[in-house]
Amino acid sequence: MKIQKNLMAAREMGRLERLGVIMNTRKIRLFSVLMCALGLVMYIMLGTAVAAHADEAQAESGTLNIVSRDDGTALSGIKWSIYRVGSHLATGEFVLEGDFADYPADFGDLSASAMQEAAQILEENAIADGLLPGWTASADENGELSVNGVAAGLYLLSGENITIGDVTYDPAPAIIEVKANADGSYDLTVYPKFESTEVPPSSSQADSSSDVGSSSEESSSSTDTSSNSDVSSSTSSTSTSSGTTNSTSSGEKVPQTGQLWWPVPIFSALGIVLIGMGLRVCAKREHDNDE
């Protein structure tokens, strides 16, 4: 009788053990499925957030048009560098950001003179420190250029000197603000100012002009003496112009400041790890059951 009871008890214990194993297996599988599902959800949410951020950034950017002309002269080939330097706060204050945050530029009362002085200081420091611009572009034959994808914010325009004919044009640096227009766009057209200086002729050109003048006078005198008649002499002039190179560039874009891209690799890796853990637990459990 005892033996029979012991057998029944052993069978019951075995049944309970098998039931416990089955329950544990189900829990492990459920946990694995939940982990895989969590990883997939995080991955999908991350992709949605990145896409939404990209759409928002695209919606809040526009085209910057720079027209380079001085007294009707199109400054073909002039090169511009465009730096993002800061933002316009809701309080109305202009603040410098990024590499420009520590530069000693003060916008003051936001008057034209204060902004011009700030632009000059920022340009000098940016060039001295070798900062890379967000865009570089050269004007076309009409003195115009366009840069796409310029987000809202404060920007520094810095141009290089250019000589056309016998005049050198020195562009003044400028601070501009890209913001939403009445129609919701962020497009902006600017007309930089220039200081023009005439280029004096070189000594070789001056000597050449002098020789041509003397030769013309001697020839005229000799003709008058030999012919003893009225002779009208004509004067010829020689002009020299320096060639210009016409080029158009849409500019090359760099990653904009203020965009939070650092969570992307972290959450992507976390989602992949969770999915991998879930699959590994499932595989291990099935292997144990087979044994």
C-alpha positions as a Markdown table, in Angstrom:
| # | Residue | x | y | z |
|---|---|---|---|---|
| 1 | Met | 0.0 | 0.0 | 0.0 |
| 2 | Lys | 2.8 | 2.4 | 0.9 |
| 3 | Ile | 4.6 | 1.6 | -2.3 |
| 4 | Gln | 1.4 | 2.4 | -4.3 |
| 5 | Lys | 1.0 | 5.7 | -2.5 |
| 6 | Asn | 4.7 | 6.6 | -3.1 |
| 7 | Leu | 4.2 | 5.8 | -6.8 |
| 8 | Met | 1.1 | 8.0 | -6.9 |
| 9 | Ala | 3.0 | 10.8 | -5.1 |
| 10 | Ala | 5.9 | 10.5 | -7.4 |
| 11 | Arg | 3.6 | 10.6 | -10.5 |
| 12 | Glu | 1.9 | 13.7 | -9.1 |
| 13 | Met | 5.2 | 15.4 | -8.4 |
| 14 | Gly | 6.3 | 14.6 | -11.9 |
| 15 | Arg | 3.1 | 15.9 | -13.3 |
| 16 | Leu | 3.5 | 19.1 | -11.3 |
| 17 | Glu | 7.1 | 19.5 | -12.4 |
| 18 | Arg | 6.1 | 19.0 | -16.1 |
| 19 | Leu | 3.3 | 21.6 | -15.5 |
| 20 | Gly | 5.8 | 23.9 | -14.0 |
| 21 | Val | 8.2 | 23.5 | -16.9 |
| 22 | Ile | 5.4 | 24.1 | -19.3 |
| 23 | Met | 4.4 | 27.3 | -17.4 |
| 24 | Asn | 8.0 | 28.5 | -17.3 |
| 25 | Thr | 8.4 | 27.8 | -21.0 |
| 26 | Arg | 5.2 | 29.8 | -21.7 |
| 27 | Lys | 6.4 | 32.7 | -19.5 |
| 28 | Ile | 9.8 | 32.7 | -21.2 |
| 29 | Arg | 8.3 | 32.7 | -24.6 |
| 30 | Leu | 5.8 | 35.4 | -23.6 |
| 31 | Phe | 8.7 | 37.5 | -22.2 |
| 32 | Ser | 10.7 | 36.9 | -25.4 |
| 33 | Val | 7.8 | 38.0 | -27.6 |
| 34 | Leu | 7.3 | 41.1 | -25.5 |
| 35 | Met | 10.9 | 42.0 | -25.8 |
| 36 | Cys | 10.8 | 41.6 | -29.5 |
| 37 | Ala | 7.6 | 43.6 | -29.7 |
| 38 | Leu | 9.1 | 46.3 | -27.5 |
| 39 | Gly | 12.2 | 46.5 | -29.7 |
| 40 | Leu | 10.1 | 46.8 | -32.9 |
| 41 | Val | 7.9 | 49.5 | -31.3 |
| 42 | Met | 11.0 | 51.5 | -30.3 |
| 43 | Tyr | 12.5 | 51.1 | -33.7 |
| 44 | Ile | 9.3 | 52.2 | -35.4 |
| 45 | Met | 8.8 | 55.2 | -33.0 |
| 46 | Leu | 12.4 | 56.3 | -33.6 |
| 47 | Gly | 11.9 | 56.2 | -37.4 |
| 48 | Thr | 8.7 | 58.2 | -37.1 |
| 49 | Ala | 10.3 | 60.8 | -34.9 |
| 50 | Val | 13.3 | 61.2 | -37.2 |
| 51 | Ala | 11.0 | 61.5 | -40.2 |
| 52 | Ala | 8.8 | 64.1 | -38.4 |
| 53 | His | 11.9 | 66.0 | -37.4 |
| 54 | Ala | 13.2 | 66.0 | -40.9 |
| 55 | Asp | 9.8 | 67.2 | -42.3 |
| 56 | Glu | 9.7 | 70.0 | -39.7 |
| 57 | Ala | 13.3 | 71.1 | -40.5 |
| 58 | Gln | 12.5 | 71.1 | -44.2 |
| 59 | Ala | 9.3 | 73.1 | -43.6 |
| 60 | Glu | 11.2 | 75.8 | -41.6 |
| 61 | Ser | 13.9 | 76.4 | -44.2 |
| 62 | Gly | 13.9 | 78.4 | -47.4 |
| 63 | Thr | 16.1 | 79.8 | -50.2 |
| 64 | Leu | 18.6 | 82.5 | -49.6 |
| 65 | Asn | 19.2 | 84.7 | -52.7 |
| 66 | Ile | 22.2 | 87.1 | -52.8 |
| 67 | Val | 22.3 | 89.8 | -55.5 |
| 68 | Ser | 25.7 | 91.2 | -56.0 |
| 69 | Arg | 25.6 | 94.5 | -58.0 |
| 70 | Asp | 27.1 | 97.9 | -57.6 |
| 71 | Asp | 25.9 | 100.8 | -59.6 |
| 72 | Gly | 24.5 | 98.5 | -62.2 |
| 73 | Thr | 27.6 | 96.4 | -62.5 |
| 74 | Ala | 27.0 | 92.7 | -62.0 |
| 75 | Leu | 29.8 | 91.2 | -59.8 |
| 76 | Ser | 30.1 | 88.0 | -61.7 |
| 77 | Gly | 32.2 | 85.3 | -59.9 |
| 78 | Ile | 32.3 | 86.9 | -56.5 |
| 79 | Lys | 32.5 | 84.3 | -53.8 |
| 80 | Trp | 30.4 | 84.3 | -50.6 |
| 81 | Ser | 30.6 | 82.3 | -47.4 |
| 82 | Ile | 27.6 | 81.9 | -45.2 |
| 83 | Tyr | 27.9 | 81.1 | -41.5 |
| 84 | Arg | 25.0 | 80.4 | -39.0 |
| 85 | Val | 25.9 | 82.5 | -36.0 |
| 86 | Gly | 22.8 | 82.5 | -33.7 |
| 87 | Ser | 19.1 | 82.8 | -33.2 |
| 88 | His | 16.4 | 85.4 | -32.6 |
| 89 | Leu | 14.7 | 84.5 | -29.3 |
| 90 | Ala | 11.0 | 85.0 | -28.6 |
| 91 | Thr | 12.0 | 87.8 | -26.2 |
| 92 | Gly | 13.3 | 89.7 | -29.2 |
| 93 | Glu | 17.0 | 89.2 | -28.2 |
| 94 | Phe | 19.6 | 88.2 | -30.7 |
| 95 | Val | 22.0 | 85.5 | -29.3 |
| 96 | Leu | 25.2 | 84.0 | -30.6 |
| 97 | Glu | 25.5 | 80.2 | -30.7 |
| 98 | Gly | 27.9 | 77.4 | -31.4 |
| 99 | Asp | 31.5 | 78.5 | -32.4 |
| 100 | Phe | 30.4 | 82.1 | -32.4 |
| 101 | Ala | 29.0 | 82.1 | -28.8 |
| 102 | Asp | 32.2 | 83.4 | -27.2 |
| 103 | Tyr | 33.1 | 86.1 | -29.7 |
| 104 | Pro | 33.0 | 89.7 | -28.4 |
| 105 | Ala | 30.2 | 90.9 | -30.7 |
| 106 | Asp | 27.4 | 92.9 | -29.3 |
| 107 | Phe | 24.2 | 93.6 | -31.3 |
| 108 | Gly | 23.4 | 96.6 | -29.0 |
| 109 | Asp | 20.2 | 98.4 | -29.9 |
| 110 | Leu | 20.0 | 96.4 | -33.2 |
| 111 | Ser | 20.7 | 99.6 | -35.2 |
| 112 | Ala | 22.3 | 99.4 | -38.6 |
| 113 | Ser | 25.6 | 100.6 | -37.2 |
| 114 | Ala | 25.6 | 98.1 | -34.3 |
| 115 | Met | 24.8 | 95.2 | -36.6 |
| 116 | Gln | 27.5 | 96.3 | -39.1 |
| 117 | Glu | 30.1 | 96.5 | -36.3 |
| 118 | Ala | 29.0 | 93.1 | -35.0 |
| 119 | Ala | 29.3 | 91.6 | -38.5 |
| 120 | Gln | 32.8 | 93.0 | -38.8 |
| 121 | Ile | 33.9 | 91.4 | -35.5 |
| 122 | Leu | 32.4 | 88.1 | -36.3 |
| 123 | Glu | 33.9 | 88.0 | -39.8 |
| 124 | Glu | 37.4 | 88.8 | -38.4 |
| 125 | Asn | 37.2 | 86.1 | -35.7 |
| 126 | Ala | 35.8 | 83.5 | -38.0 |
| 127 | Ile | 38.6 | 84.0 | -40.5 |
| 128 | Ala | 41.2 | 84.1 | -37.8 |
| 129 | Asp | 40.0 | 80.8 | -36.3 |
| 130 | Gly | 39.5 | 79.1 | -39.6 |
| 131 | Leu | 35.9 | 78.3 | -39.1 |
| 132 | Leu | 34.2 | 76.4 | -41.9 |
| 133 | Pro | 31.1 | 78.1 | -43.4 |
| 134 | Gly | 27.8 | 76.3 | -43.8 |
| 135 | Trp | 27.7 | 77.2 | -47.4 |
| 136 | Thr | 30.1 | 78.7 | -50.0 |
| 137 | Ala | 28.8 | 79.8 | -53.4 |
| 138 | Ser | 29.9 | 82.1 | -56.3 |
| 139 | Ala | 27.6 | 84.5 | -58.2 |
| 140 | Asp | 26.6 | 83.8 | -61.8 |
| 141 | Glu | 27.0 | 86.2 | -64.8 |
| 142 | Asn | 24.2 | 88.3 | -63.4 |
| 143 | Gly | 25.8 | 88.6 | -60.0 |
| 144 | Glu | 23.2 | 86.4 | -58.4 |
| 145 | Leu | 23.3 | 83.1 | -56.4 |
| 146 | Ser | 20.8 | 81.0 | -54.5 |
| 147 | Val | 21.3 | 78.6 | -51.6 |
| 148 | Asn | 18.6 | 76.2 | -50.6 |
| 149 | Gly | 17.7 | 74.6 | -47.3 |
| 150 | Val | 18.6 | 77.6 | -45.1 |
| 151 | Ala | 16.8 | 77.2 | -41.8 |
| 152 | Ala | 15.5 | 80.0 | -39.6 |
| 153 | Gly | 18.2 | 81.9 | -37.7 |
| 154 | Leu | 20.9 | 84.5 | -37.8 |
| 155 | Tyr | 23.6 | 84.3 | -40.5 |
| 156 | Leu | 26.9 | 86.1 | -41.3 |
| 157 | Leu | 27.5 | 86.9 | -45.0 |
| 158 | Ser | 31.3 | 87.2 | -45.8 |
| 159 | Gly | 32.4 | 88.0 | -49.3 |
| 160 | Glu | 35.8 | 88.1 | -51.0 |
| 161 | Asn | 37.2 | 91.0 | -52.9 |
| 162 | Ile | 36.9 | 91.0 | -56.7 |
| 163 | Thr | 38.4 | 93.1 | -59.4 |
| 164 | Ile | 36.4 | 93.8 | -62.6 |
| 165 | Gly | 38.0 | 96.0 | -65.2 |
| 166 | Asp | 39.9 | 98.7 | -63.4 |
| 167 | Val | 37.7 | 98.6 | -60.2 |
| 168 | Thr | 38.1 | 96.5 | -57.1 |
| 169 | Tyr | 34.9 | 95.8 | -55.1 |
| 170 | Asp | 35.2 | 95.1 | -51.4 |
| 171 | Pro | 32.0 | 93.5 | -49.9 |
| 172 | Ala | 30.9 | 94.6 | -46.5 |
| 173 | Pro | 30.1 | 91.7 | -44.1 |
| 174 | Ala | 26.4 | 91.6 | -43.0 |
| 175 | Ile | 24.2 | 89.9 | -40.4 |
| 176 | Ile | 20.9 | 88.7 | -41.8 |
| 177 | Glu | 17.9 | 86.9 | -40.3 |
| 178 | Val | 16.0 | 84.1 | -42.0 |
| 179 | Lys | 12.5 | 84.0 | -40.6 |
| 180 | Ala | 9.0 | 83.1 | -41.6 |
| 181 | Asn | 7.4 | 85.4 | -44.1 |
| 182 | Ala | 3.7 | 86.4 | -44.3 |
| 183 | Asp | 3.0 | 83.6 | -46.7 |
| 184 | Gly | 4.7 | 81.0 | -44.5 |
| 185 | Ser | 7.9 | 80.7 | -46.6 |
| 186 | Tyr | 11.4 | 81.3 | -45.4 |
| 187 | Asp | 12.8 | 82.7 | -48.6 |
| 188 | Leu | 15.0 | 85.8 | -48.4 |
| 189 | Thr | 16.7 | 88.1 | -50.9 |
| 190 | Val | 19.6 | 90.3 | -49.8 |
| 191 | Tyr | 21.6 | 93.1 | -51.6 |
| 192 | Pro | 25.0 | 93.4 | -50.0 |
| 193 | Lys | 26.9 | 96.7 | -50.0 |
| 194 | Phe | 30.3 | 97.2 | -51.6 |
| 195 | Glu | 33.1 | 99.7 | -51.4 |
| 196 | Ser | 34.6 | 100.3 | -54.9 |
| 197 | Thr | 38.2 | 101.5 | -55.5 |
| 198 | Glu | 39.7 | 102.2 | -58.9 |
| 199 | Val | 42.9 | 100.3 | -59.6 |
| 200 | Pro | 45.8 | 102.6 | -60.6 |
| 201 | Pro | 47.6 | 101.6 | -63.8 |
| 202 | Ser | 50.9 | 99.7 | -63.4 |
| 203 | Ser | 54.2 | 101.4 | -64.1 |
| 204 | Ser | 54.7 | 99.4 | -67.3 |
| 205 | Gln | 51.3 | 100.5 | -68.6 |
| 206 | Ala | 52.1 | 104.2 | -67.7 |
| 207 | Asp | 55.5 | 104.0 | -69.6 |
| 208 | Ser | 53.8 | 102.4 | -72.6 |
| 209 | Ser | 51.2 | 105.1 | -72.7 |
| 210 | Ser | 53.9 | 107.8 | -72.5 |
| 211 | Asp | 55.9 | 106.2 | -75.3 |
| 212 | Val | 52.8 | 106.0 | -77.5 |
| 213 | Gly | 52.0 | 109.7 | -76.8 |
| 214 | Ser | 55.6 | 110.8 | -77.7 |
| 215 | Ser | 55.6 | 108.7 | -80.9 |
| 216 | Ser | 52.3 | 110.2 | -82.0 |
| 217 | Glu | 53.5 | 113.8 | -81.3 |
| 218 | Glu | 56.8 | 113.2 | -83.3 |
| 219 | Ser | 55.0 | 111.7 | -86.2 |
| 220 | Ser | 52.5 | 114.6 | -86.3 |
| 221 | Ser | 55.3 | 117.2 | -86.2 |
| 222 | Ser | 57.2 | 115.5 | -88.9 |
| 223 | Thr | 54.2 | 115.3 | -91.2 |
| 224 | Asp | 53.4 | 118.9 | -90.7 |
| 225 | Thr | 57.0 | 120.0 | -91.6 |
| 226 | Ser | 57.4 | 117.9 | -94.7 |
| 227 | Ser | 54.0 | 118.4 | -96.3 |
| 228 | Asn | 53.5 | 122.1 | -95.4 |
| 229 | Ser | 49.7 | 121.4 | -95.6 |
| 230 | Asp | 46.9 | 121.0 | -93.2 |
| 231 | Val | 46.9 | 117.5 | -91.9 |
| 232 | Ser | 44.4 | 116.3 | -89.3 |
| 233 | Ser | 45.8 | 113.7 | -87.0 |
| 234 | Ser | 43.7 | 111.2 | -85.1 |
| 235 | Thr | 44.5 | 109.9 | -81.6 |
| 236 | Ser | 44.1 | 106.3 | -80.8 |
| 237 | Ser | 43.6 | 105.0 | -77.3 |
| 238 | Thr | 44.3 | 101.6 | -75.9 |
| 239 | Ser | 42.2 | 100.1 | -73.1 |
| 240 | Thr | 43.0 | 97.0 | -71.0 |
| 241 | Ser | 40.4 | 95.1 | -69.1 |
| 242 | Ser | 40.9 | 92.1 | -66.7 |
| 243 | Gly | 39.0 | 89.0 | -67.5 |
| 244 | Thr | 36.5 | 87.5 | -65.0 |
| 245 | Thr | 35.4 | 84.0 | -64.4 |
| 246 | Asn | 31.7 | 83.3 | -64.4 |
| 247 | Ser | 30.7 | 80.4 | -62.1 |
| 248 | Thr | 27.6 | 79.3 | -60.4 |
| 249 | Ser | 27.4 | 77.1 | -57.4 |
| 250 | Ser | 24.5 | 76.0 | -55.3 |
| 251 | Gly | 26.8 | 75.5 | -52.3 |
| 252 | Glu | 27.5 | 72.4 | -50.2 |
| 253 | Lys | 25.4 | 71.7 | -47.0 |
| 254 | Val | 26.7 | 70.6 | -43.5 |
| 255 | Pro | 24.9 | 69.3 | -40.7 |
| 256 | Gln | 22.8 | 72.2 | -39.1 |
| 257 | Thr | 23.3 | 73.0 | -35.4 |
| 258 | Gly | 20.4 | 72.5 | -33.0 |
| 259 | Gln | 19.3 | 69.2 | -34.5 |
| 260 | Leu | 19.1 | 66.4 | -31.9 |
| 261 | Trp | 20.6 | 63.4 | -33.8 |
| 262 | Trp | 22.5 | 61.8 | -31.0 |
| 263 | Pro | 19.5 | 59.6 | -29.8 |
| 264 | Val | 19.3 | 57.9 | -33.2 |
| 265 | Pro | 22.2 | 55.4 | -32.9 |
| 266 | Ile | 21.4 | 54.8 | -29.2 |
| 267 | Phe | 17.8 | 53.9 | -29.6 |
| 268 | Ser | 18.5 | 52.0 | -32.8 |
| 269 | Ala | 21.1 | 49.9 | -31.0 |
| 270 | Leu | 18.8 | 49.3 | -28.1 |
| 271 | Gly | 15.9 | 48.2 | -30.3 |
| 272 | Ile | 18.2 | 45.7 | -32.1 |
| 273 | Val | 19.6 | 44.4 | -28.8 |
| 274 | Leu | 16.1 | 43.8 | -27.4 |
| 275 | Ile | 15.0 | 41.9 | -30.5 |
| 276 | Gly | 18.2 | 39.8 | -30.4 |
| 277 | Met | 17.7 | 39.0 | -26.7 |
| 278 | Gly | 14.2 | 37.9 | -27.4 |
| 279 | Leu | 15.2 | 35.6 | -30.3 |
| 280 | Arg | 18.1 | 34.2 | -28.3 |
| 281 | Val | 15.9 | 33.3 | -25.3 |
| 282 | Cys | 13.4 | 31.6 | -27.6 |
| 283 | Ala | 16.1 | 29.6 | -29.3 |
| 284 | Lys | 17.7 | 28.5 | -26.0 |
| 285 | Arg | 14.4 | 27.4 | -24.6 |
| 286 | Glu | 13.6 | 25.3 | -27.6 |
| 287 | His | 17.1 | 23.7 | -27.4 |
| 288 | Asp | 16.6 | 22.8 | -23.7 |
| 289 | Asn | 13.2 | 21.3 | -24.4 |
| 290 | Asp | 14.6 | 19.2 | -27.2 |
| 291 | Glu | 17.2 | 17.8 | -24.8 |
